[in-house]
Each structure stands twice: as C-alpha cells, then as structure tokens.
Amino acid sequence: MKSILYLVFLCSSFGFSQNDYSVSETNPYGLPNPEAPEEIKDFQPLMGKCNCRSISRNQDQSWADAVDMTWEWKYIMNGMAVQDETLKADGKHSGSIRQFIADSSKWYVHYYSSGTPTTTLPTWEGNKKDDGNIVLYRDQKAPNGMEGYYRLTFYDINKSGYKWIGEWVDKTEKIVYPTWKIECNRNENEKSDLDIIKENSVKFSEAYMDGDVDTLVSIYTDDGMIFPNNRKILGGKKLLESYWTLPDDVKTLHHKVTAEEIIIENDTAYDYGYYEGKTLTKDNKEVSWQGKYVIVWKKIDGDWKIYLDIWNNVSD
C-alpha cells in the first residue's frame, strides 16, 4: 500500500512540476521556463492579445483593403516554446509554433493556416537582431526564377504594440518587395474575457450583500438556470428573482467566491471553486457558511453571463 501511495504522490508531483510555466488562471499566457535558452524571452513583449490590421497585395500588385484581426501569443510546452494564433475577421485563421534551438542559435517557426492546409508545415528561421527587430527567413524564388528569401520582420516593438512585414528579398537583400503588412495595437484599457468573468463574480457578491436582486439576476443569461442544494432546477428570470430575494429581516453580511480554475473556450467558460458567506438571521444571529460551486458562463454581446450555476455546502 505504501508503495502505491508513493507512486501516486510521485506521479502527481511530477505532473505538477511539468506544468509550472503553462497557461493558467494566474498566468493566462504562460511564463518562460528558466531552463529554456535565454532567447525564449525574445517574444516576451508580444505575449498576450493585440488588435491588428492586416493588409496584403492583390494579384494585380495593388494593396487589398485592411482586414481586422487579433494576434494572440502565449508560452507552451511548459514555457519551452511559443505559440501564436491569428483570428481574422474574414474567417481565415493561422498560427505558428516557435522553438529556439540552442545548437544552431536560431528560432525555427512552423506555420499553419486554415486557408492553406498542408501535410508539411513551412518553416522560417532567424534571430532577434541588435536593433530589437526579430527577422526570419525562408528560401523562396521570385516569379522570374531569381533566388531569394521570403523575409518576415517584427519591428517597432513596444508596450503599445508592434508591426510586422512580409517581404520577398534577393540573396543580397538589396532588392526588397513587400507583400504583406500587419500593424498591432495593444489596448491596455481593454478588459480580457478572464477579467470580465472575475469582475462579474465580484459584482454578484456585492449585489447579494446589498440585496440588489435586479443586478444579481442580470448577471444570468435569459435562459440561465440554478441548481440549489436539495432543490429542483430553477430557470428563468422570475424564478431566479424569487429564489434570491431574502426575507426583510434577513441580511447577507458577507459573500465571496474564490475560483480554483476558469477555462475559457470560445464563447463558453467553465468556472469552479469555493464560496463563503455570513448571514444575519431574523434572530439577530450571525451564521457562517461555505461550499463549492461549478458555473458555466456564456459570452453575450461582449459580456459574460452565468448560464448554469450549481453549488452545495461543505462542512469544513
């Protein structure tokens, strides 16, 4: 029995240590692993999500209209590599897996796209330069057969965003022909999905303590449902209002939700953790309580609302 328990503990500890730098609630874009090459931090200023405008050349050599997109960066493989994904308003999506190989002192970038699926991913390689630009190359001939590269450059990298350009260049890099440009801006005041969910959880607690049932119920979707302890499922605004309305001589003195994990997948989020509270009864007695919960959130018109809400008490 001891050997089995030791094995379970060892596997659990090993699994945890292998994910210390992965994406988490605390670090939504992961962290660079200190055991990775120092160059793993080259893309650190790009981590997170930016709003961007993408402009590419038409076949007649004119520039097409700009396409809105988001560009999101995060650390993967427990902080040993970088992944980025673009989500474009025209429905085309793409991304890359980026690894720095110390033996060759280069970044290797493997690119994929929904518009051009392929059995072999095209690869760029390159480095961060002394001027702070990150430059990557891939062999590519010009339409007239001239040898050259397709060169990708990240530049003007700062706290507000960055710029990117894709260009064909000859082997000497004296002939330069840009074909694709992207400019990204980071809105520091724009709230992330995770921020909105956390703020709405706090808003729920504040409304519950204030007895503001209208605000509390507004945090649910129109078809939201609750699963109270030892009660049937309740759904719809009227039933929710009735459930959350306390008697006049009862008051909620304290309510707090502590999330253990919030997982966001497109327009749905899964949230679980613990809650605690304190009620002042009609007999003027303070009663403390605590429990665990699971919430399913839905994103509606840019806001996150509770769709399913289940909880039950715990004794300690």
C-alpha positions in Angstrom: 0.0 0.0 0.0 2.8 2.4 0.9 4.5 1.8 -2.5 1.2 2.6 -4.3 0.7 5.8 -2.3 4.3 6.8 -3.0 3.8 6.2 -6.7 0.6 8.3 -6.8 2.4 11.1 -5.0 5.4 10.9 -7.3 3.2 11.0 -10.4 1.2 13.9 -9.1 4.3 15.9 -8.1 6.0 15.1 -11.4 2.9 16.1 -13.4 2.6 19.4 -11.5 6.3 20.3 -11.9 5.9 19.7 -15.7 3.3 22.5 -15.9 4.6 25.2 -13.6 5.0 27.6 -16.6 2.0 26.6 -18.6 -1.1 28.8 -19.2 -3.1 29.1 -16.0 -5.6 31.5 -14.4 -2.7 33.3 -12.7 -0.6 33.5 -15.9 -3.1 33.4 -18.9 -0.3 33.5 -21.4 2.1 31.2 -19.6 5.7 32.0 -18.5 9.2 31.5 -19.9 10.8 28.4 -18.4 14.1 29.4 -16.7 15.6 26.2 -18.0 14.9 27.2 -21.6 17.6 29.2 -23.6 17.6 32.9 -22.7 16.3 33.6 -26.2 12.9 32.2 -25.1 12.2 35.8 -23.9 12.7 37.3 -27.4 8.9 37.2 -28.0 8.1 38.2 -24.4 7.0 41.8 -25.4 4.4 40.3 -27.8 2.8 38.0 -25.2 -1.0 38.5 -24.9 -3.6 39.6 -27.4 -3.5 42.6 -29.7 -6.0 44.1 -32.1 -4.4 44.3 -35.6 -5.0 45.3 -39.2 -3.7 43.1 -41.9 -3.0 44.3 -45.5 -1.8 42.1 -48.3 -1.1 42.5 -52.0 -3.6 41.6 -54.7 -2.5 39.6 -57.8 -2.6 42.9 -59.7 0.1 44.2 -57.3 -2.3 46.7 -55.6 -2.9 46.6 -51.9 -6.1 45.0 -50.7 -8.4 46.5 -48.1 -7.3 46.1 -44.5 -8.7 43.1 -42.6 -9.2 43.3 -38.8 -7.7 40.5 -36.8 -6.4 39.6 -33.4 -3.0 38.2 -32.8 -2.5 36.2 -29.6 0.8 34.9 -28.1 1.5 32.5 -25.3 4.1 30.2 -24.0 3.5 26.5 -24.5 5.3 23.2 -23.6 5.7 24.3 -20.0 7.4 27.5 -21.1 9.9 25.9 -23.5 8.3 27.2 -26.8 6.0 29.9 -28.1 2.7 29.6 -29.9 0.8 32.4 -31.7 -2.6 32.5 -33.4 -4.3 35.0 -35.6 -8.0 35.2 -35.8 -9.1 37.3 -38.9 -12.5 38.9 -39.5 -12.6 37.4 -43.0 -12.7 33.9 -41.4 -9.1 32.9 -42.2 -7.1 31.8 -39.3 -3.4 30.9 -38.9 -0.7 30.3 -36.3 2.8 29.2 -35.6 4.8 27.1 -33.2 8.1 28.8 -32.4 11.1 27.0 -30.9 14.6 28.3 -30.3 17.3 25.6 -30.9 20.4 26.3 -28.9 22.7 24.1 -31.0 22.1 26.2 -34.1 21.4 29.5 -32.2 18.2 30.1 -34.3 14.5 30.3 -34.0 12.5 27.8 -36.0 9.0 28.8 -36.8 6.5 26.3 -38.2 3.5 28.0 -39.8 0.0 26.6 -40.4 -3.2 28.2 -41.9 -6.8 27.3 -42.3 -6.7 28.7 -45.8 -3.7 26.6 -47.0 -3.7 23.3 -45.2 -0.6 21.2 -45.9 1.0 17.9 -44.9 4.3 19.6 -44.4 4.4 22.9 -42.5 6.6 25.7 -44.0 9.4 26.7 -41.7 11.2 30.0 -41.2 14.4 30.5 -39.2 16.2 33.5 -37.8 17.1 35.6 -34.8 16.5 38.7 -32.8 18.8 41.5 -34.0 20.8 44.1 -32.1 18.2 46.7 -33.0 15.4 44.7 -31.3 13.8 43.5 -34.6 13.1 39.8 -35.0 13.9 38.7 -38.5 13.1 35.3 -40.0 13.9 33.8 -43.5 12.7 31.0 -45.8 14.1 30.2 -49.2 11.7 31.3 -52.0 12.3 32.0 -55.6 10.8 35.1 -57.3 8.2 34.6 -60.1 11.0 35.2 -62.6 13.1 32.4 -61.0 15.6 34.7 -59.1 16.9 33.1 -56.0 15.9 34.8 -52.7 14.1 34.6 -49.5 10.7 35.4 -48.0 11.7 37.6 -45.1 9.5 38.2 -42.0 10.3 41.1 -39.7 8.8 42.1 -36.3 9.7 45.8 -35.6 8.6 48.8 -33.6 8.1 46.5 -30.7 6.9 48.4 -27.6 4.3 48.4 -24.8 1.6 49.8 -27.2 2.1 47.0 -29.8 4.3 46.1 -32.8 4.5 45.9 -36.5 5.2 43.0 -38.9 6.0 42.9 -42.5 6.5 40.0 -45.0 8.8 40.8 -48.0 10.5 39.0 -50.8 14.2 39.8 -50.9 17.0 38.7 -53.2 20.0 36.9 -51.7 21.8 40.2 -51.1 18.7 41.7 -49.6 19.1 44.8 -51.8 16.0 44.0 -53.8 13.0 44.2 -51.5 9.4 43.7 -52.4 6.8 43.9 -49.6 3.7 41.7 -49.9 2.1 41.7 -46.5 1.9 44.2 -43.7 0.3 43.9 -40.2 0.1 46.6 -37.5 -1.0 45.7 -34.0 -2.1 47.8 -31.1 -2.4 46.8 -27.5 -5.3 48.5 -25.7 -4.2 48.4 -22.1 -7.6 49.6 -21.0 -9.4 46.7 -22.8 -10.6 44.1 -20.4 -9.8 40.4 -21.1 -12.5 37.7 -21.0 -11.0 36.5 -17.8 -11.1 40.0 -16.2 -14.8 40.3 -17.1 -15.7 37.0 -15.6 -13.8 37.8 -12.4 -15.4 41.3 -12.2 -18.9 39.8 -12.7 -18.2 37.3 -9.9 -17.4 40.2 -7.6 -20.4 42.1 -8.9 -22.6 39.1 -8.0 -21.3 39.0 -4.4 -21.8 42.8 -4.0 -25.4 42.6 -5.3 -26.1 39.7 -3.0 -24.8 41.6 0.1 -26.7 44.7 -1.0 -30.0 42.9 -1.6 -29.9 44.2 -5.2 -31.8 41.3 -6.8 -32.2 43.0 -10.1 -28.5 43.4 -10.6 -27.8 39.9 -9.3 -30.3 38.3 -11.7 -29.0 40.4 -14.6 -25.7 38.5 -14.3 -27.5 35.4 -15.6 -28.5 34.7 -19.2 -32.2 34.9 -20.0 -32.3 31.1 -20.0 -30.0 30.8 -17.0 -30.6 28.0 -14.5 -29.5 27.4 -10.9 -29.2 24.1 -9.1 -29.6 24.9 -5.4 -28.7 22.4 -2.8 -31.6 19.9 -2.1 -33.9 21.8 -4.6 -35.1 21.2 -8.1 -33.6 23.1 -11.0 -34.8 26.6 -11.3 -34.7 28.6 -14.5 -36.0 31.9 -15.9 -35.8 35.5 -14.5 -38.9 35.3 -12.4 -37.9 32.1 -10.6 -34.4 33.4 -10.1 -35.7 36.7 -8.6 -37.9 34.7 -6.2 -35.1 32.5 -5.1 -32.5 35.2 -4.5 -34.9 37.6 -2.7 -34.3 37.3 1.0 -36.9 38.0 3.7 -36.8 41.6 5.0 -35.4 40.5 8.4 -32.5 38.5 6.9 -29.3 40.1 5.5 -26.2 38.7 3.8 -23.2 40.2 5.6 -20.5 38.6 3.6 -20.2 36.7 0.3 -17.0 35.8 -1.5 -16.3 33.5 -4.5 -12.8 32.0 -4.9 -12.2 30.4 -8.3 -9.9 27.4 -8.4 -9.9 27.4 -12.2 -11.6 29.2 -15.1 -11.3 27.7 -18.5 -12.4 29.8 -21.5 -13.2 28.1 -24.8 -14.5 30.5 -27.4 -17.8 31.9 -26.1 -18.2 29.4 -23.2 -16.3 29.3 -19.9 -16.1 26.7 -17.1 -15.5 28.0 -13.6 -15.3 26.1 -10.4 -14.1 26.8 -6.9 -15.4 27.7 -3.4 -17.7 30.2 -1.9 -18.1 31.6 1.6 -20.6 33.8 3.4 -22.2 35.1 6.5 -25.9 35.7 7.2 -27.6 37.8 9.8 -30.8 35.9 10.7 -34.1 37.3 11.9 -33.0 36.4 15.4 -30.0 38.8 15.0 -27.6 35.9 14.9 -24.6 35.6 12.5 -24.4 32.3 10.7 -21.3 31.5 8.6 -21.4 29.0 5.7 -19.2 27.8 2.9 -19.4 25.5 -0.1 -18.2 24.5 -3.6 -19.6 25.5 -6.9 -19.4 25.0 -10.7 -20.5 27.7 -13.1 -20.9 27.6 -16.9 -20.6 31.1 -18.4 -21.7 32.3 -21.8 -20.4 35.3 -23.7 -23.2 37.5 -24.9 -22.6 40.8 -26.7 -19.1 41.1 -25.3 -20.2 40.4 -21.7 -20.0 37.1 -19.7 -23.2 35.9 -18.1 -24.0 32.8 -15.9 -25.8 30.1 -17.8 -25.6 27.2 -15.4 -25.0 27.6 -11.6 -24.7 24.7 -9.3 -23.4 24.7 -5.7 -23.6 22.8 -2.4 -22.4 23.3 1.1 -19.3 21.8 2.7 -18.8 21.3 6.4 -15.2 22.3 6.6 
